[in-house]
């Protein structure tokens, strides 16, 4: 798919419709998801302009996979450069060189053994959140799932007393931060974002609140108040090749990376899932049948996950349709040829999991919510290449197993006992900020009163 210097590829065409100074910012602001998806009709690589920044967009799954796995491409480009505004040079955003030093420090906390240890805590957190629900109440799903994800992160990854406050601060600040980061990504003019405008002030205030919360976390750990067996304890005990511990800036970047990934992505996945199930009773009834058969009303544990394949398929289908990270970016370290097209050294390259995962050439009826497309016998090589919700290659999401374990346990526990009904509010829509979040009204809480494989009486309330 790609070749290094010495092989000349075709010139990359620029997408029509750009305007002076701004380039393609206007259609990306107006409807970025539709604009990116529409580029599938063109070549495998096309060129965009973002306020004077030339960007190469990959529109085919095979080419996207090469960008994510090849050492010719490194973390960088508009998405990653903007992500560094929030999380610094942590394990999510750092270069490949830094990643070789950081990954060994972070990986043990996300091993299967550690995730198995986290699972009971995850279950306790779900129970604590759901115990506050009441029959007939309207639930702000997004806020509830943010609260759950923050609670889990604070109990498993950053477990000192200040960790809970930092996780909750991250959950509360993220909507403002993600909106501001989206603006900064599309219009990368730093001076514009420093002007004393209301949106800029909200962003700076949210960032300052988060910075203070993280500083308090680090202070507690430095003062010996660390539990000793959580992720942050491992990070702070780590040494580089010269025997030097991480300084406060390096620790801060890892804390912010964990908070951003651990809170936003899992909360978003669960919120999308609960909204999707409220719109698809046929899928929900099949989910109930599996949960009732395998759990019979008891709380799920880690050992149950392998016995809940349809639950996992539901979550994968949600990730396909609404991936939290709807855009990824890389930078070409040298001149190369990608899918037959020349890409110069230093070029910004972007991949849109949202667009790739709705490609009708890869996924039949791609707009349909169909968990069965993830049955082992139905998954094709092209689907595996196009499914980039977790990234790919050596930089594939380190917390994939952690996040999916939390999501399966949470969905299984919630759907075993509750049905969330549409309350006649606005239809579910994606809200593309820096990450993709659901835009919808509250859902109505209804208890499931019977355990069987068929539809519940409560289902008649639809």
SULLIN-V809918 format. One record per residue. N is the residue number from 1. RES is the residue in one small letter. PSI is psi in whole degrees, 0 to 359 (NA if undefined). BURIAL is I if it has 9 or more other ideal C-beta (glycine too) atoms within 8 Angstrom, else O. Layout:
N|RES|PSI|BURIAL ; N|RES|PSI|BURIAL
//
This chain:
1|x|314|O ; 2|x|150|I ; 3|x|154|O ; 4|x|188|I ; 5|x|144|O ; 6|x|340|O ; 7|x|124|O ; 8|x|128|O ; 9|x|181|I ; 10|x|155|O ; 11|x|145|O ; 12|x|131|I ; 13|x|142|O ; 14|x|138|I ; 15|x|136|I ; 16|x|161|O ; 17|x|0|O ; 18|x|156|I ; 19|x|157|O ; 20|x|145|O ; 21|x|308|O ; 22|x|337|I ; 23|x|239|I ; 24|x|21|I ; 25|x|320|I ; 26|x|307|O ; 27|x|332|I ; 28|x|328|I ; 29|x|318|O ; 30|x|311|O ; 31|x|77|O ; 32|x|324|I ; 33|x|314|I ; 34|x|320|O ; 35|x|313|I ; 36|x|319|I ; 37|x|326|I ; 38|x|340|O ; 39|x|351|I ; 40|x|339|I ; 41|x|347|O ; 42|x|202|O ; 43|x|174|I ; 44|x|338|I ; 45|x|127|I ; 46|x|165|I ; 47|x|135|I ; 48|x|163|I ; 49|x|126|I ; 50|x|94|I ; 51|x|50|I ; 52|x|353|O ; 53|x|123|I ; 54|x|128|O ; 55|x|136|I ; 56|x|120|I ; 57|x|127|I ; 58|x|129|I ; 59|x|3|I ; 60|x|144|I ; 61|x|319|I ; 62|x|317|I ; 63|x|321|I ; 64|x|319|I ; 65|x|320|I ; 66|x|320|I ; 67|x|320|I ; 68|x|334|I ; 69|x|339|O ; 70|x|142|I ; 71|x|354|O ; 72|x|337|I ; 73|x|138|I ; 74|x|165|O ; 75|x|130|I ; 76|x|194|I ; 77|x|178|I ; 78|x|321|I ; 79|x|310|I ; 80|x|322|I ; 81|x|321|I ; 82|x|323|I ; 83|x|327|I ; 84|x|338|I ; 85|x|325|O ; 86|x|311|I ; 87|x|7|I ; 88|x|220|I ; 89|x|47|O ; 90|x|186|I ; 91|x|336|I ; 92|x|323|I ; 93|x|349|I ; 94|x|163|I ; 95|x|166|O ; 96|x|324|I ; 97|x|312|O ; 98|x|329|I ; 99|x|326|I ; 100|x|335|O ; 101|x|324|I ; 102|x|324|I ; 103|x|317|I ; 104|x|334|O ; 105|x|320|I ; 106|x|326|I ; 107|x|318|I ; 108|x|328|I ; 109|x|345|I ; 110|x|16|I ; 111|x|163|O ; 112|x|320|O ; 113|x|316|O ; 114|x|318|I ; 115|x|322|I ; 116|x|321|O ; 117|x|326|O ; 118|x|332|I ; 119|x|313|I ; 120|x|324|I ; 121|x|319|I ; 122|x|315|I ; 123|x|318|I ; 124|x|320|I ; 125|x|319|I ; 126|x|314|I ; 127|x|317|I ; 128|x|320|I ; 129|x|313|I ; 130|x|332|I ; 131|x|340|O ; 132|x|357|O ; 133|x|150|I ; 134|x|138|O ; 135|x|132|O ; 136|x|353|O ; 137|x|153|O ; 138|x|124|O ; 139|x|126|I ; 140|x|96|O ; 141|x|316|I ; 142|x|313|I ; 143|x|320|O ; 144|x|318|I ; 145|x|327|I ; 146|x|316|I ; 147|x|319|I ; 148|x|310|I ; 149|x|321|I ; 150|x|320|I ; 151|x|318|I ; 152|x|314|I ; 153|x|318|I ; 154|x|339|I ; 155|x|339|I ; 156|x|321|I ; 157|x|323|I ; 158|x|83|I ; 159|x|3|I ; 160|x|161|I ; 161|x|321|O ; 162|x|347|I ; 163|x|322|I ; 164|x|316|I ; 165|x|320|I ; 166|x|318|I ; 167|x|319|I ; 168|x|324|I ; 169|x|318|I ; 170|x|314|I ; 171|x|320|I ; 172|x|328|O ; 173|x|338|I ; 174|x|316|I ; 175|x|316|I ; 176|x|318|I ; 177|x|317|I ; 178|x|323|I ; 179|x|315|I ; 180|x|322|I ; 181|x|326|I ; 182|x|316|I ; 183|x|317|I ; 184|x|328|I ; 185|x|317|I ; 186|x|327|I ; 187|x|84|I ; 188|x|59|I ; 189|x|96|O ; 190|x|320|O ; 191|x|323|O ; 192|x|322|O ; 193|x|359|I ; 194|x|354|O ; 195|x|149|O ; 196|x|56|O ; 197|x|153|O ; 198|x|317|O ; 199|x|320|I ; 200|x|321|I ; 201|x|319|I ; 202|x|319|I ; 203|x|313|I ; 204|x|322|O ; 205|x|319|O ; 206|x|319|I ; 207|x|321|I ; 208|x|318|O ; 209|x|316|I ; 210|x|319|I ; 211|x|319|I ; 212|x|320|O ; 213|x|318|I ; 214|x|322|I ; 215|x|322|I ; 216|x|322|I ; 217|x|309|I ; 218|x|320|I ; 219|x|319|I ; 220|x|318|I ; 221|x|319|I ; 222|x|331|O ; 223|x|6|O ; 224|x|17|O ; 225|x|21|O ; 226|x|145|I ; 227|x|337|O ; 228|x|339|O ; 229|x|12|O ; 230|x|177|I ; 231|x|313|I ; 232|x|327|I ; 233|x|318|I ; 234|x|318|I ; 235|x|316|I ; 236|x|339|I ; 237|x|350|O ; 238|x|155|I ; 239|x|146|O ; 240|x|188|I ; 241|x|336|O ; 242|x|7|O ; 243|x|12|O ; 244|x|131|O ; 245|x|163|O ; 246|x|139|I ; 247|x|176|O ; 248|x|327|O ; 249|x|317|O ; 250|x|319|I ; 251|x|316|I ; 252|x|316|I ; 253|x|323|I ; 254|x|321|I ; 255|x|313|I ; 256|x|322|I ; 257|x|315|I ; 258|x|317|I ; 259|x|314|I ; 260|x|313|I ; 261|x|318|I ; 262|x|330|I ; 263|x|304|I ; 264|x|310|I ; 265|x|316|I ; 266|x|318|I ; 267|x|317|I ; 268|x|315|I ; 269|x|314|I ; 270|x|321|I ; 271|x|314|I ; 272|x|316|I ; 273|x|315|I ; 274|x|322|I ; 275|x|319|I ; 276|x|318|I ; 277|x|326|I ; 278|x|336|I ; 279|x|350|O ; 280|x|81|I ; 281|x|331|O ; 282|x|318|O ; 283|x|319|I ; 284|x|320|I ; 285|x|322|I ; 286|x|322|I ; 287|x|315|I ; 288|x|317|I ; 289|x|316|I ; 290|x|315|I ; 291|x|319|I ; 292|x|322|I ; 293|x|317|O ; 294|x|331|I ; 295|x|330|I ; 296|x|39|O ; 297|x|348|O ; 298|x|165|O ; 299|x|138|O ; 300|x|150|I ; 301|x|174|I ; 302|x|320|I ; 303|x|341|O ; 304|x|341|I ; 305|x|319|I ; 306|x|342|O ; 307|x|8|O ; 308|x|58|I ; 309|x|323|O ; 310|x|325|I ; 311|x|315|I ; 312|x|321|I ; 313|x|321|I ; 314|x|314|I ; 315|x|320|I ; 316|x|321|I ; 317|x|325|I ; 318|x|317|I ; 319|x|327|I ; 320|x|313|I ; 321|x|323|I ; 322|x|66|I ; 323|x|128|I ; 324|x|315|I ; 325|x|94|I ; 326|x|353|I ; 327|x|137|I ; 328|x|156|I ; 329|x|152|I ; 330|x|169|I ; 331|x|137|I ; 332|x|123|I ; 333|x|340|O ; 334|x|165|O ; 335|x|137|I ; 336|x|173|I ; 337|x|124|I ; 338|x|121|I ; 339|x|33|I ; 340|x|1|O ; 341|x|142|I ; 342|x|130|I ; 343|x|120|I ; 344|x|160|O ; 345|x|140|O ; 346|x|0|O ; 347|x|141|I ; 348|x|131|I ; 349|x|131|I ; 350|x|149|I ; 351|x|136|I ; 352|x|101|I ; 353|x|323|I ; 354|x|312|I ; 355|x|316|I ; 356|x|323|I ; 357|x|0|I ; 358|x|21|I ; 359|x|116|I ; 360|x|342|O ; 361|x|345|O ; 362|x|318|I ; 363|x|118|I ; 364|x|137|O ; 365|x|62|O ; 366|x|339|I ; 367|x|350|O ; 368|x|140|O ; 369|x|99|I ; 370|x|90|O ; 371|x|336|I ; 372|x|345|O ; 373|x|348|I ; 374|x|11|I ; 375|x|138|O ; 376|x|321|O ; 377|x|348|O ; 378|x|343|O ; 379|x|127|I ; 380|x|166|O ; 381|x|322|O ; 382|x|322|I ; 383|x|319|I ; 384|x|321|O ; 385|x|320|I ; 386|x|335|I ; 387|x|99|I ; 388|x|22|I ; 389|x|332|I ; 390|x|12|O ; 391|x|213|I ; 392|x|168|I ; 393|x|207|O ; 394|x|340|O ; 395|x|16|I ; 396|x|147|I ; 397|x|120|O ; 398|x|330|I ; 399|x|20|I ; 400|x|309|I ; 401|x|321|I ; 402|x|308|I ; 403|x|318|I ; 404|x|325|I ; 405|x|313|I ; 406|x|317|I ; 407|x|317|I ; 408|x|313|I ; 409|x|319|I ; 410|x|312|I ; 411|x|319|I ; 412|x|318|I ; 413|x|315|I ; 414|x|310|I ; 415|x|345|I ; 416|x|335|I ; 417|x|346|I ; 418|x|148|I ; 419|x|130|I ; 420|x|119|I ; 421|x|145|I ; 422|x|137|I ; 423|x|26|I ; 424|x|18|O ; 425|x|188|O ; 426|x|150|O ; 427|x|156|O ; 428|x|129|O ; 429|x|147|O ; 430|x|139|I ; 431|x|100|O ; 432|x|99|O ; 433|x|213|I ; 434|x|324|I ; 435|x|164|I ; 436|x|119|I ; 437|x|155|I ; 438|x|141|I ; 439|x|108|O ; 440|x|167|I ; 441|x|183|O ; 442|x|161|I ; 443|x|150|I ; 444|x|129|I ; 445|x|129|I ; 446|x|130|I ; 447|x|143|I ; 448|x|124|I ; 449|x|351|O ; 450|x|150|O ; 451|x|109|O ; 452|x|171|O ; 453|x|345|O ; 454|x|185|O ; 455|x|148|O ; 456|x|159|I ; 457|x|326|O ; 458|x|336|I ; 459|x|338|I ; 460|x|348|O ; 461|x|351|O ; 462|x|NA|O
//
